[in-house]
Amino acid sequence: MFNLKFKCMRINDSCRGSKIFRALLILMLFALPAQSAIAQLTIRISNSSLGTVIKQIQSQSKYQFFYDDNLASMRIESLNVKDVSLVEVLDKALKGKNVVYKIDDNVVYLSKANASSSTKSTQQQQKVTGKVVDANNEPLIGVSVLEKGTTNGTITDFDGNYTLVVTGSNAVLQFSYVGYQTLERAVAGKTAINITLKEDAQVLDEVVVTALGIKRSEKALSYNVQQVNADAVTTNKDPNFINSLSGKVAGVNINASSSGVGGVSKVVMRGTKSIMQSSNALYVVDGVPMYSNANKVNGTEFSSKGNTEPIADINPEDIESMSVLTGAAAAALYGSDAANGAIIITTKKGKEGRVNITVNSNVEFNAPLVMPRFQTRYGTGIGGVKDDNSSRSWGPKLTEARYFGYNPRDDYFQTGVIGTESVSFSTGSEKNQTYASAAAVNSKGIVPNNKYDRYNFNVRNTTSFLDDKMTLDVNASYILQKDRNMVNQGTYNNPLVGAYLFPRGNDWEDIKMYERYDVARKIYTQYWPTGDGNMTMQNPYWVNYRNLRENKKDRYMLGASLNYQI
């Protein structure tokens, strides 16, 4: 009996030992991959690049890296580590480099940290979509969707849908539509914002200015007309005030010119109507049509130049109201020139009462928003073969010694500045009112040596006779406008062609001295060592400072009207 129990105890101990052994074996099997996943890295480099560090990490581990090609050339002065983890390697290599990383399983993501607010905006662009309907849940077509405080806007489509890329999660969207209350919604990080607009009974009683300056109630008109408040063009000041209307008028698309500050803008109402003819709207100022005299040139590589337009010469502070006519009504009122629509502008008059003086001053800074993406992996040449005279950037792969890090945004473009100052004077009695104003716009474009200056002087006097049945309105204005180096739209005289296509294997600093002395000819000539005959272009700085394109306009305008009320 004793022996039997002893055997059983021995058997139980053996069984228990077997279970413990199996448990330890399983733990060891799980521990082996966990230990192997913690890679121990040894790296010793000096005066190298981040790309070299990444290659050594990949050779010693199974980690994969995703990063922008520009980061590969970032210089790493010294890195000396032995048997350390990936986190320690990255922390030491990226210290003070303004680069952040994220590790997801065996993938490492590298990206630049947000720049400080003093140099670049900390806001990240965000795409917002949504639908706008009325109280009956019917989609509203042509609702103006505007990012408040900017000219960034769009309109809803036939289904009431819209898509807008805003500057950041703190943006505020403004929804406006004729006959409906204007509504504002904060983005607050949301990617979808649906809106229901309510009818505005007060808007239906607004008075608008029709043809010949006749005022009518908006609800009494049988055609489509939209009223634009003067604040819409003075809140965000632009040398061409038409650009300030972007996103503020339903059904109207405004495309700013790439010619630089003060350039012509294209205003298209309800879509392009002609391929061969202009789709631009007609401007009518105080009942007088104002036609565009922009020069038409053939679109060759040597021609096509930037230009201004007469409507841009108006001082926006002198605007009282604006009415936008679309459809056949505009052509019926102003003829075939208004077949694409009309923008009717009414300027300010003197007001009865005490003297009123208004002073405005504004400064704006501009910078390139969207830039083309450039490859920085291959140098000067074509087909993998190096050619220092080539204008192509498909030569051999760039080494650290041959990569100069040229970026047009930082190396060529400059910060644009627009300064606007204006003063206006208004006074009058019951029988006589006087208005006078003066304004100055001094601006510098983002392209070197691109300038636009405008000076406005305006005087207007309104007098009533014969028991206020007869009114005499007289006005005089003088405009001095000067511009320099508006960007051409061809290739040869367009500085952006050379700035964008500059070979990535060449040194940009070398061509900043854009002219060199020719001993044989005894004159200074253009220095541009790039070009193989396949692309016609010049040194961008030579175009900016030697191929000067300057315009000066002196415009005197006198107007008088005599009205008699029957």
Legacy VTK file of the C-alpha trace (Angstrom):
# vtk DataFile Version 3.0
C-alpha trace
ASCII
DATASET POLYDATA
POINTS 566 float
0.000 0.000 0.000
2.773 2.369 0.895
4.732 1.491 -2.212
1.717 2.041 -4.467
1.120 5.526 -3.127
4.782 6.380 -3.510
4.685 5.389 -7.148
1.673 7.520 -7.754
3.399 10.494 -6.192
6.407 9.903 -8.427
4.139 9.706 -11.442
2.375 12.956 -10.497
5.711 14.731 -10.044
6.762 13.507 -13.468
3.535 14.758 -15.029
3.861 18.117 -13.311
7.474 18.464 -14.512
6.459 17.681 -18.062
3.832 20.435 -17.982
6.320 22.949 -16.617
8.814 22.021 -19.341
6.222 22.500 -22.075
5.221 25.889 -20.618
8.837 27.060 -20.530
9.337 25.877 -24.113
6.303 27.853 -25.312
7.491 30.983 -23.493
10.913 30.651 -25.120
9.336 30.311 -28.576
7.333 33.507 -28.036
10.290 35.336 -26.575
12.602 34.619 -29.510
10.699 36.702 -32.126
10.035 39.435 -29.589
13.730 39.700 -28.908
14.623 39.564 -32.574
12.125 42.378 -33.262
14.133 44.732 -31.065
16.900 45.398 -33.544
20.289 46.315 -32.111
21.898 48.792 -34.473
25.504 49.915 -34.813
26.208 52.975 -36.967
29.388 55.020 -37.277
29.336 57.880 -39.815
30.533 61.481 -40.072
29.777 64.284 -42.549
27.163 62.185 -44.288
23.448 62.412 -45.093
20.189 61.127 -43.686
19.873 58.857 -46.709
23.075 57.055 -45.681
21.720 56.537 -42.149
18.502 55.077 -43.560
20.419 52.644 -45.784
22.519 51.383 -42.850
19.404 50.879 -40.728
17.752 48.902 -43.524
20.851 46.721 -43.971
20.862 45.795 -40.255
17.103 45.360 -39.770
13.834 44.695 -41.569
12.534 48.248 -41.188
11.222 50.063 -44.283
11.227 53.872 -44.609
8.768 56.284 -46.259
9.971 59.879 -46.682
10.218 62.831 -49.068
13.241 62.722 -51.389
14.335 66.137 -50.117
15.003 64.640 -46.678
17.544 62.174 -48.065
20.059 64.960 -48.685
19.781 66.366 -45.141
23.288 66.522 -43.676
24.178 64.439 -40.618
27.414 65.746 -39.103
28.216 62.781 -36.874
26.497 59.642 -35.584
28.327 57.033 -33.486
26.157 54.404 -31.766
26.630 50.725 -30.910
24.018 48.077 -30.130
21.168 50.544 -29.596
17.509 50.509 -30.570
15.996 52.176 -33.623
14.399 54.870 -31.464
17.772 55.868 -30.020
19.328 56.020 -33.504
16.551 58.233 -34.878
16.520 60.502 -31.822
20.244 61.179 -32.131
20.287 61.478 -35.933
17.295 63.848 -36.118
18.101 65.990 -33.099
17.694 69.654 -34.068
16.804 68.752 -37.689
13.118 69.771 -37.560
12.130 66.266 -38.682
9.633 63.993 -36.928
9.154 60.235 -37.285
6.454 57.655 -36.662
7.024 53.895 -36.322
4.155 51.624 -37.360
5.084 47.915 -37.091
8.203 47.664 -39.280
7.542 50.860 -41.257
9.107 54.227 -40.347
7.505 57.445 -41.626
9.677 60.589 -41.787
8.326 64.099 -42.388
9.244 67.709 -41.754
7.836 69.269 -38.611
5.548 72.300 -38.991
7.545 75.512 -39.401
7.204 78.282 -36.840
4.372 80.736 -37.294
6.849 83.528 -37.952
7.900 82.045 -41.292
5.192 79.659 -42.425
1.604 79.089 -41.548
1.089 76.363 -38.972
-2.263 75.596 -40.433
-2.656 72.530 -42.617
-4.977 72.635 -45.584
-8.167 70.661 -45.125
-10.750 69.490 -47.631
-14.382 70.170 -46.719
-17.379 68.788 -48.603
-21.096 69.101 -48.068
-24.541 69.847 -49.441
-26.695 72.981 -49.237
-30.493 72.650 -49.259
-33.508 74.848 -48.486
-36.216 74.360 -45.868
-37.941 71.814 -48.138
-34.733 69.785 -48.424
-34.363 70.808 -52.078
-30.769 71.364 -53.288
-29.749 74.979 -53.936
-27.724 75.584 -57.097
-25.028 78.268 -57.216
-24.775 78.970 -53.471
-21.623 80.947 -52.705
-19.353 79.109 -50.243
-16.557 81.361 -49.005
-13.792 80.904 -46.470
-14.362 83.956 -44.293
-11.627 86.587 -44.416
-10.169 85.273 -47.691
-10.994 85.132 -51.397
-10.999 81.337 -51.303
-14.430 80.160 -52.338
-16.592 78.059 -54.622
-20.243 77.516 -55.570
-22.575 74.537 -55.253
-23.325 72.333 -58.262
-26.686 71.186 -59.664
-27.170 68.804 -56.743
-26.271 71.425 -54.136
-22.911 69.787 -53.426
-19.668 71.670 -52.887
-16.002 70.913 -52.253
-13.571 73.472 -50.846
-9.988 73.207 -49.586
-9.622 75.585 -46.619
-6.451 76.863 -44.990
-6.934 75.000 -41.720
-9.266 73.414 -39.204
-9.986 76.823 -37.627
-11.482 78.252 -40.827
-15.040 79.599 -40.955
-17.269 78.957 -43.986
-19.785 81.576 -45.121
-22.806 80.435 -47.161
-24.753 83.099 -49.091
-27.524 82.970 -51.675
-29.908 85.529 -53.121
-33.152 85.590 -51.125
-31.712 83.542 -48.255
-30.084 84.431 -44.964
-26.290 84.289 -44.944
-25.019 81.532 -42.677
-21.604 80.914 -41.119
-20.210 77.624 -39.866
-16.855 76.899 -38.219
-14.951 73.997 -39.763
-13.586 72.896 -36.378
-11.826 69.912 -37.915
-14.941 68.562 -39.664
-14.596 67.257 -43.229
-18.333 67.293 -44.051
-20.639 70.263 -43.393
-24.248 70.167 -44.632
-26.261 73.392 -44.529
-29.948 74.332 -44.640
-30.538 77.962 -45.672
-33.628 79.916 -44.641
-35.406 82.499 -46.761
-34.750 86.142 -45.911
-37.833 88.326 -46.333
-35.798 91.509 -45.863
-33.600 90.699 -48.871
-36.680 90.609 -51.097
-37.225 94.321 -50.457
-33.716 95.400 -51.468
-33.347 98.156 -54.039
-30.960 97.588 -56.928
-29.654 99.831 -59.688
-30.693 98.775 -63.184
-29.806 100.192 -66.598
-29.524 103.982 -66.930
-29.087 104.204 -63.142
-32.796 103.645 -62.411
-33.464 102.176 -58.966
-36.010 99.393 -58.624
-37.073 96.978 -55.917
-35.345 93.646 -56.446
-38.576 91.668 -56.138
-40.145 93.832 -58.873
-37.594 92.692 -61.451
-38.408 89.819 -63.794
-34.766 88.872 -64.400
-31.946 87.536 -62.248
-29.875 90.179 -60.449
-27.585 89.932 -57.435
-26.625 92.801 -55.182
-23.069 93.000 -53.825
-22.256 95.217 -50.867
-19.287 97.566 -51.192
-17.644 95.909 -48.180
-17.143 92.790 -50.306
-14.428 94.543 -52.334
-12.785 96.497 -49.520
-12.435 93.838 -46.807
-9.669 92.021 -48.699
-7.827 94.556 -50.799
-6.321 93.604 -54.140
-4.765 95.904 -56.773
-7.509 94.577 -59.068
-10.606 94.757 -56.869
-12.470 92.307 -59.131
-10.421 89.495 -57.552
-12.015 90.353 -54.199
-15.388 89.160 -55.536
-14.165 85.577 -55.816
-16.628 83.231 -54.113
-19.021 86.056 -53.185
-21.373 85.996 -56.174
-23.369 82.893 -57.020
-22.700 81.493 -60.480
-19.679 83.735 -61.119
-16.157 82.324 -61.502
-13.243 84.746 -61.228
-9.828 83.607 -62.422
-7.002 85.876 -61.333
-4.255 86.460 -63.866
-0.813 84.897 -63.555
0.686 88.135 -64.898
1.421 89.400 -61.393
-0.053 92.190 -59.279
-2.655 94.286 -61.100
-3.083 91.801 -63.943
-6.247 91.158 -65.930
-8.867 88.886 -64.341
-11.312 86.711 -66.227
-14.913 86.937 -65.005
-17.158 84.162 -66.339
-20.836 83.927 -65.418
-22.513 80.525 -65.545
-19.805 78.833 -67.560
-17.834 79.491 -70.725
-20.140 80.261 -73.641
-17.682 80.443 -76.537
-14.402 78.848 -77.534
-13.336 81.456 -80.081
-14.802 84.603 -78.513
-14.382 86.167 -75.078
-16.548 84.883 -72.232
-15.798 87.900 -70.042
-18.564 89.977 -68.469
-19.182 93.638 -69.351
-18.482 96.327 -66.741
-20.828 99.313 -66.446
-19.748 102.225 -64.236
-22.432 104.821 -63.416
-24.369 103.790 -66.506
-21.387 103.960 -68.885
-20.057 100.657 -70.330
-16.332 100.159 -69.810
-14.718 97.938 -72.416
-11.525 95.993 -71.911
-8.632 97.105 -74.108
-6.317 94.238 -73.221
-3.982 93.645 -76.148
-4.566 90.449 -78.109
-1.379 88.744 -79.267
-0.611 85.424 -80.882
0.202 82.637 -78.445
3.741 81.825 -79.577
6.770 81.127 -77.437
8.064 84.657 -78.042
4.804 86.609 -77.632
1.905 86.974 -75.204
2.493 89.580 -72.540
0.860 90.497 -69.261
-1.529 93.431 -69.209
-3.866 95.452 -67.009
-7.523 96.348 -67.599
-9.459 99.625 -67.187
-11.806 98.298 -64.504
-8.818 97.624 -62.241
-8.038 101.364 -62.212
-11.126 102.157 -60.123
-10.589 102.962 -56.464
-12.688 100.342 -54.593
-13.276 102.845 -51.770
-15.338 104.912 -54.252
-17.806 102.080 -54.913
-21.258 102.473 -53.394
-22.860 99.267 -54.669
-22.577 96.571 -57.320
-25.277 94.639 -59.169
-24.540 91.483 -61.132
-26.770 90.611 -64.092
-26.628 87.196 -65.721
-28.505 85.710 -68.619
-30.370 87.403 -71.453
-31.412 90.397 -69.332
-27.894 91.850 -69.457
-27.835 91.694 -73.269
-31.301 93.244 -73.465
-30.165 96.206 -71.370
-26.637 96.769 -72.710
-26.491 95.021 -76.077
-24.452 92.116 -77.393
-21.363 93.201 -75.439
-23.204 92.078 -72.297
-24.211 88.688 -73.698
-21.928 87.054 -71.117
-23.401 89.089 -68.255
-22.786 92.517 -66.770
-21.424 93.952 -63.539
-23.071 97.313 -62.796
-21.050 99.578 -60.503
-22.436 102.677 -58.812
-19.899 105.069 -57.287
-20.324 107.220 -54.200
-21.821 110.699 -54.061
-21.665 113.370 -51.416
-24.170 113.126 -48.573
-26.140 115.795 -46.830
-24.826 116.641 -43.397
-21.639 117.541 -41.634
-18.165 116.978 -43.024
-17.185 113.299 -42.997
-13.555 112.279 -43.568
-12.587 108.613 -43.873
-8.990 107.356 -43.869
-7.980 103.776 -44.674
-4.582 102.094 -44.657
-3.835 98.464 -45.370
-0.780 96.241 -45.913
-0.888 92.695 -47.274
1.874 90.145 -47.810
1.786 87.517 -50.553
3.674 84.277 -51.082
3.346 81.362 -53.524
0.651 78.964 -52.341
0.851 75.975 -54.690
4.110 74.965 -56.358
4.888 72.228 -58.882
6.554 69.138 -57.445
10.141 68.735 -58.608
12.231 65.589 -58.674
15.605 65.904 -56.944
17.000 62.447 -57.593
18.569 62.977 -61.026
20.970 65.676 -62.144
21.718 67.604 -65.320
21.534 65.605 -68.531
19.229 63.161 -70.259
18.943 59.381 -70.427
21.181 58.979 -67.394
24.092 60.689 -69.176
25.577 63.854 -67.693
25.545 66.982 -69.884
26.293 70.301 -68.149
24.838 72.277 -71.077
21.541 70.416 -71.101
18.307 71.992 -69.882
16.985 68.598 -68.768
17.202 67.026 -65.316
17.318 63.345 -66.221
21.046 62.736 -66.052
22.857 60.457 -63.603
21.625 60.111 -60.049
22.663 62.989 -57.834
25.280 62.409 -55.202
25.527 64.457 -52.057
28.331 66.517 -53.556
26.283 67.374 -56.665
23.002 68.210 -54.928
22.619 71.953 -54.373
19.075 71.867 -52.975
17.582 74.465 -55.349
13.956 75.334 -54.572
12.170 78.108 -56.560
9.947 79.028 -53.600
12.937 79.879 -51.393
15.640 80.777 -53.920
13.791 82.701 -56.639
10.430 84.003 -55.444
10.178 86.850 -52.962
7.519 88.002 -50.507
4.988 90.236 -52.249
3.796 93.397 -50.493
0.645 95.396 -51.283
0.235 98.751 -49.544
-3.056 100.641 -49.920
-3.857 104.102 -48.532
-6.979 106.153 -49.196
-8.786 109.213 -47.866
-12.296 110.395 -48.744
-14.218 113.588 -48.022
-17.995 113.991 -48.026
-20.223 116.917 -47.133
-23.323 118.646 -48.399
-26.482 120.586 -47.863
-30.027 119.878 -48.950
-29.372 121.328 -52.418
-25.709 120.530 -52.977
-23.484 117.553 -52.069
-19.764 117.083 -52.662
-17.572 113.995 -52.576
-13.793 113.811 -53.087
-11.265 111.023 -52.656
-7.614 110.161 -53.173
-5.974 106.742 -53.050
-2.585 105.149 -53.616
-1.680 101.518 -54.276
1.992 100.554 -54.149
2.723 96.885 -54.602
5.619 94.527 -55.196
4.974 91.110 -56.725
6.401 87.736 -55.775
8.484 87.750 -58.981
11.641 89.910 -58.653
11.333 93.448 -60.073
7.561 93.141 -60.634
5.830 96.341 -59.466
2.411 97.949 -59.758
1.599 101.500 -58.619
-1.693 103.373 -58.984
-2.862 106.806 -57.843
-6.532 107.850 -57.949
-8.048 111.318 -57.559
-11.793 111.860 -57.810
-14.193 114.807 -57.297
-17.979 114.651 -57.646
-20.631 117.298 -57.080
-24.414 116.919 -57.168
-26.741 119.949 -57.274
-30.556 120.160 -57.286
-32.608 122.874 -59.065
-36.231 123.788 -59.715
-37.683 122.481 -56.483
-35.497 119.375 -56.680
-36.990 118.327 -60.015
-33.718 118.873 -61.885
-30.425 117.325 -60.764
-26.990 118.097 -62.189
-24.282 115.544 -61.427
-20.695 116.389 -62.436
-17.593 114.324 -61.729
-13.920 114.439 -62.688
-11.200 111.883 -62.023
-7.531 111.374 -62.761
-5.735 108.029 -62.655
-1.997 107.473 -62.896
-1.041 103.831 -63.242
2.446 102.365 -63.699
3.455 98.729 -63.875
6.734 96.940 -64.472
7.517 93.420 -65.624
4.142 91.755 -65.646
4.851 88.083 -66.267
4.649 87.098 -69.936
2.718 83.983 -70.857
5.101 82.682 -73.553
8.327 80.821 -72.838
11.249 82.893 -74.077
10.380 86.074 -72.154
8.740 84.295 -69.225
11.136 84.165 -66.240
9.205 81.302 -64.640
10.230 78.906 -67.410
13.903 79.179 -66.525
13.162 79.215 -62.792
11.097 76.017 -62.923
13.152 74.056 -65.476
16.565 74.934 -64.044
18.533 71.639 -63.970
18.667 70.102 -60.512
22.353 69.264 -60.831
23.421 72.904 -61.348
24.135 75.614 -58.788
21.483 78.387 -58.748
23.875 80.796 -57.063
26.044 80.682 -60.175
23.392 82.270 -62.424
22.335 85.018 -60.002
25.088 87.102 -61.590
23.011 87.165 -64.749
25.397 89.141 -66.980
29.102 88.768 -67.734
31.486 91.029 -69.622
32.196 89.896 -73.187
35.770 90.952 -73.962
35.377 90.441 -77.705
32.185 92.484 -77.995
33.102 94.857 -75.148
29.611 94.735 -73.662
27.840 92.888 -70.879
25.918 89.876 -72.173
23.504 87.430 -70.640
25.007 84.563 -68.660
22.910 81.421 -69.084
24.997 78.261 -69.527
21.881 76.095 -69.672
20.228 75.010 -72.910
20.757 72.495 -75.669
18.581 74.109 -78.326
15.529 72.024 -77.464
14.077 74.605 -75.080
13.996 78.343 -75.707
14.468 80.179 -72.421
16.616 82.817 -70.746
18.187 83.544 -67.389
15.207 84.526 -65.165
17.126 87.444 -63.628
18.097 88.731 -67.084
14.405 88.736 -68.030
13.535 90.532 -64.792
16.207 93.226 -64.847
17.260 93.629 -68.485
14.161 92.791 -70.555
12.139 95.491 -68.835
8.465 95.778 -69.735
7.096 99.028 -68.354
3.730 100.688 -68.914
2.412 104.062 -67.825
-1.166 105.272 -68.159
-2.519 108.770 -67.527
-6.292 108.682 -67.617
-8.555 111.712 -67.341
-12.278 111.140 -67.091
-15.010 113.785 -67.068
-18.684 113.028 -66.708
-21.903 114.997 -66.391
-25.560 114.071 -66.251
-28.699 116.201 -66.128
-31.926 114.604 -64.917
-35.384 116.090 -64.819
-38.147 114.406 -62.862
-41.558 114.652 -64.503
LINES 1 567
566 0 1 2 3 4 5 6 7 8 9 10 11 12 13 14 15 16 17 18 19 20 21 22 23 24 25 26 27 28 29 30 31 32 33 34 35 36 37 38 39 40 41 42 43 44 45 46 47 48 49 50 51 52 53 54 55 56 57 58 59 60 61 62 63 64 65 66 67 68 69 70 71 72 73 74 75 76 77 78 79 80 81 82 83 84 85 86 87 88 89 90 91 92 93 94 95 96 97 98 99 100 101 102 103 104 105 106 107 108 109 110 111 112 113 114 115 116 117 118 119 120 121 122 123 124 125 126 127 128 129 130 131 132 133 134 135 136 137 138 139 140 141 142 143 144 145 146 147 148 149 150 151 152 153 154 155 156 157 158 159 160 161 162 163 164 165 166 167 168 169 170 171 172 173 174 175 176 177 178 179 180 181 182 183 184 185 186 187 188 189 190 191 192 193 194 195 196 197 198 199 200 201 202 203 204 205 206 207 208 209 210 211 212 213 214 215 216 217 218 219 220 221 222 223 224 225 226 227 228 229 230 231 232 233 234 235 236 237 238 239 240 241 242 243 244 245 246 247 248 249 250 251 252 253 254 255 256 257 258 259 260 261 262 263 264 265 266 267 268 269 270 271 272 273 274 275 276 277 278 279 280 281 282 283 284 285 286 287 288 289 290 291 292 293 294 295 296 297 298 299 300 301 302 303 304 305 306 307 308 309 310 311 312 313 314 315 316 317 318 319 320 321 322 323 324 325 326 327 328 329 330 331 332 333 334 335 336 337 338 339 340 341 342 343 344 345 346 347 348 349 350 351 352 353 354 355 356 357 358 359 360 361 362 363 364 365 366 367 368 369 370 371 372 373 374 375 376 377 378 379 380 381 382 383 384 385 386 387 388 389 390 391 392 393 394 395 396 397 398 399 400 401 402 403 404 405 406 407 408 409 410 411 412 413 414 415 416 417 418 419 420 421 422 423 424 425 426 427 428 429 430 431 432 433 434 435 436 437 438 439 440 441 442 443 444 445 446 447 448 449 450 451 452 453 454 455 456 457 458 459 460 461 462 463 464 465 466 467 468 469 470 471 472 473 474 475 476 477 478 479 480 481 482 483 484 485 486 487 488 489 490 491 492 493 494 495 496 497 498 499 500 501 502 503 504 505 506 507 508 509 510 511 512 513 514 515 516 517 518 519 520 521 522 523 524 525 526 527 528 529 530 531 532 533 534 535 536 537 538 539 540 541 542 543 544 545 546 547 548 549 550 551 552 553 554 555 556 557 558 559 560 561 562 563 564 565
